[in-house]
Amino acid sequence: MSFTLTLTELAKITAASAIEGSRTAPIKAIASLADAGSDDLSFLGNPKYSTAVATSKAGVILVPADYAGKPNAEQVYLRVEKPSYALALICSALEAQLWPQPASGIHASAVIAKTAKIDSTATIGPLCVVGENSTIGAGVVLEAQCFIGANVSIGPRSWFKSGVTIADYCIVGARCRFQSGVVIGSDGFGYEPVGQEIHRIPQIGNVVLEDDVEVGANTTIDRARFSQTTIGRGTKIDNLVQIAHNVRIGKQCLIAAQVGIAGSSTLGDYCVLGGQAGVAGHLTLGDRVQLGAQTGLFQDVATNEFYNGTPAIPIGLERRLVVLSRKLPDLFKKVDSLAASLDSVRRPNS
């Protein structure tokens, strides 16, 4: 994907506090410090890469305001408060260029219920379906083959990539963004053994996603058995995540790929769940709880705790146990040696 950004444009987008060095050629790509060439933009997002800045051939480098170095010839430093965030601002501007808001209107192949209400500024792509009594807000984009069930509400400026499904009665807030294959409002996994048979429990609740929620590709969020499955404002959910019925997730949480959260568990605000973490059902996690990758959680966790391992324990204890476990082979050797010494002492003289 090609683009050009001038030094003036970069400085404006990032609100750079200082520009050091000079160049007239625009930037045409983004690359790491090690791989960048003269037409590339790079950044110092982690102090451990500080030594790579001096040898980088990038044409423009985003550096912290207090970075001590100076640019090489034909190189420019843009001094910013947070280089990683400054790069995010640049990528946001590029995203708007690469994927501009499509023209509003309803594609001829879309199937729209007569009772559906679609704002005139919304975009409904090819082969989309919008069900009875559903409401599509201003500036919403449904790319090709999205399915919106009956009695669904979608807030302004939400954007659904191709193949998203929003089932009946679900509510989506403003500025939400869903990647391809997302399914919101599928039935929760509800069954009841009766005698020798397993009977389905109807799932008659819905899913409510507040404003600014983003959901990754092929993630599923199940409708509640009753009441609501809820995702709080600003929460970001990665690809291939399973969120079960009646789960409640607070605001501004980060949930990485392949996480599974079982039914009726509650997460507070600002929680972070690492990849492949699993949360058992009917648990409560307080605000700002963190779970490491592949953590298996089977107990409630208080506010501000960091748990790791399976079964999950506080990370400080888990790390100590890991260190101790590596010493077990030597410990067993010592025990065997001590046992042999005791046996020789106890053995009667021959």
SVG drawing of the C-alpha trace seen along z (x, -y; Angstrom):
<svg xmlns="http://www.w3.org/2000/svg" viewBox="-43 -22 74 81">
<polyline fill="none" stroke="black" stroke-width="0.4" points="0.0,0.0 1.6,-3.2 1.2,-6.7 3.1,-9.9 3.2,-12.2 5.3,-15.4 7.3,-16.5 4.8,-19.3 1.9,-16.8 3.7,-14.5 4.5,-17.3 0.9,-18.5 -0.6,-15.0 1.7,-14.2 1.7,-17.6 5.5,-17.4 7.2,-19.6 10.3,-20.0 11.7,-19.2 15.4,-18.5 17.1,-18.1 15.8,-18.8 14.5,-17.0 12.2,-17.8 11.2,-14.3 8.0,-12.8 7.8,-9.7 6.4,-6.7 6.4,-3.8 6.7,-2.8 9.4,-0.4 11.3,0.7 14.4,-1.1 16.6,1.7 14.8,2.2 13.9,-1.4 15.4,-3.2 15.6,-6.8 12.0,-7.1 10.7,-5.4 9.3,-6.6 10.3,-4.8 9.9,-5.4 11.4,-4.7 8.6,-3.1 10.6,-1.1 13.8,-2.4 15.5,0.9 15.9,0.0 17.5,-3.4 20.9,-2.2 19.2,-1.4 18.2,-5.0 21.7,-6.2 22.3,-3.5 18.9,-3.7 18.6,-4.8 15.0,-6.0 14.3,-9.4 12.1,-10.4 12.2,-9.0 9.7,-9.7 11.6,-10.1 10.7,-11.1 11.1,-14.7 14.0,-13.9 15.9,-11.7 19.6,-12.7 20.7,-11.9 20.9,-14.0 19.7,-13.1 22.2,-12.1 22.5,-13.9 19.4,-13.8 17.5,-12.6 14.8,-14.2 13.8,-13.6 10.3,-14.5 10.2,-15.0 6.9,-13.9 5.5,-13.0 4.8,-9.3 6.3,-7.9 4.0,-4.9 0.9,-7.0 2.2,-9.5 2.6,-6.6 -0.9,-5.5 -2.1,-9.0 -0.2,-8.8 -1.7,-5.3 -5.2,-6.7 -4.7,-9.4 -3.4,-6.8 -6.3,-4.5 -8.7,-7.3 -6.9,-7.6 -6.6,-3.8 -10.2,-3.0 -12.2,-6.1 -15.8,-6.3 -17.8,-4.8 -20.6,-6.6 -23.9,-6.4 -26.8,-4.4 -28.2,-0.9 -26.8,1.6 -29.3,3.0 -28.7,6.5 -29.3,5.8 -32.5,7.1 -34.1,4.5 -37.2,5.1 -40.0,2.6 -40.1,1.7 -36.3,1.2 -35.1,-2.4 -31.9,-3.3 -30.3,-6.7 -29.7,-8.4 -26.0,-8.7 -25.5,-5.0 -23.9,-2.6 -25.5,0.8 -23.2,3.0 -23.9,5.9 -26.0,8.8 -26.6,7.4 -29.8,8.2 -31.5,5.9 -34.4,7.4 -37.8,6.1 -37.8,3.0 -34.1,2.7 -32.5,-0.8 -29.2,-1.7 -27.7,-5.0 -26.0,-7.9 -22.7,-7.1 -22.9,-3.3 -21.1,-1.1 -22.1,2.5 -19.7,4.0 -20.8,7.0 -22.8,9.8 -23.5,8.5 -26.6,9.9 -28.6,7.7 -31.5,9.5 -34.8,8.1 -35.2,5.4 -31.5,4.6 -30.2,1.1 -26.9,-0.1 -25.4,-3.5 -23.9,-6.2 -20.6,-5.6 -20.2,-2.0 -18.4,0.0 -18.9,3.7 -16.5,5.5 -17.8,8.2 -19.7,11.2 -20.6,9.8 -23.8,11.2 -25.8,9.3 -28.7,11.4 -32.2,10.3 -32.7,7.8 -29.0,6.9 -27.9,3.4 -24.6,1.9 -23.4,-1.5 -21.8,-4.4 -18.4,-4.1 -18.1,-0.3 -15.9,1.6 -16.3,5.3 -14.0,7.4 -15.1,10.1 -16.9,13.1 -18.0,11.6 -21.2,13.1 -23.1,11.1 -26.1,12.7 -25.8,16.4 -27.5,18.7 -25.6,19.2 -24.5,22.8 -27.5,23.6 -28.6,27.3 -30.1,29.2 -29.7,33.0 -33.1,34.6 -32.9,38.4 -30.9,39.8 -31.6,36.8 -30.0,33.3 -32.6,30.6 -32.0,27.2 -32.6,24.1 -33.9,21.3 -31.7,18.2 -34.1,15.2 -31.8,12.4 -29.7,10.2 -26.2,8.6 -25.6,4.9 -22.3,3.4 -21.6,-0.2 -19.9,-2.9 -16.4,-2.5 -16.3,1.3 -14.1,3.1 -14.3,6.9 -11.8,9.0 -12.4,11.5 -14.4,14.6 -15.1,13.7 -18.5,14.7 -20.5,13.1 -23.5,15.1 -26.9,13.7 -27.9,14.0 -30.1,16.8 -32.2,14.0 -31.4,10.3 -28.2,9.1 -24.6,10.0 -22.9,6.7 -19.6,5.2 -18.6,1.9 -17.6,-1.3 -14.2,-1.3 -13.4,2.4 -11.3,4.0 -11.6,7.7 -9.2,9.6 -9.8,12.4 -11.2,15.8 -12.5,14.9 -15.6,16.7 -17.7,14.7 -20.6,16.8 -24.1,15.9 -24.7,13.4 -21.1,12.3 -20.6,8.7 -17.4,6.9 -16.6,3.4 -15.2,0.4 -11.8,0.1 -10.9,3.7 -8.3,5.5 -9.0,9.1 -6.4,10.9 -6.9,13.7 -8.4,17.1 -9.6,16.0 -12.7,17.9 -15.0,16.5 -17.7,18.9 -21.2,17.9 -22.3,15.4 -18.8,14.2 -18.2,10.5 -15.1,8.4 -14.6,5.0 -13.2,1.9 -9.7,1.8 -9.1,5.6 -6.5,7.2 -6.7,10.8 -3.7,12.4 -4.0,14.8 -5.7,18.1 -6.6,17.2 -9.7,19.0 -12.2,17.8 -14.6,20.3 -18.3,19.5 -19.9,17.4 -16.7,15.6 -16.1,12.0 -12.9,10.1 -12.4,6.6 -11.2,3.5 -7.8,3.6 -7.3,7.3 -4.7,8.8 -4.4,12.5 -1.3,13.7 -1.4,15.7 -2.8,19.3 -4.0,18.6 -6.8,20.8 -8.9,19.0 -11.3,20.8 -11.7,18.3 -12.8,14.7 -10.0,12.1 -9.9,8.8 -9.2,5.4 -5.7,4.7 -4.5,8.3 -2.3,10.0 -2.8,13.8 -0.9,16.3 -0.7,20.1 -3.2,22.9 -4.8,23.0 -4.3,19.3 -2.3,17.9 -0.8,14.4 2.0,13.8 4.6,13.2 4.0,16.6 3.7,18.2 7.1,16.9 8.7,18.1 7.2,21.6 8.6,21.7 12.1,20.9 11.7,23.5 10.4,26.2 13.6,25.9 15.6,26.8 13.6,30.0 16.0,32.4 18.9,31.3 16.8,31.4 15.8,35.0 19.4,36.0 20.3,34.5 17.4,36.3 18.5,39.6 22.1,39.0 20.9,38.3 18.7,41.4 21.6,43.5 23.9,42.1 21.2,42.8 20.8,46.3 24.6,46.9 24.6,45.6 21.7,47.7 23.0,50.9 24.5,53.3 28.2,54.0 28.9,57.0"/>
</svg>
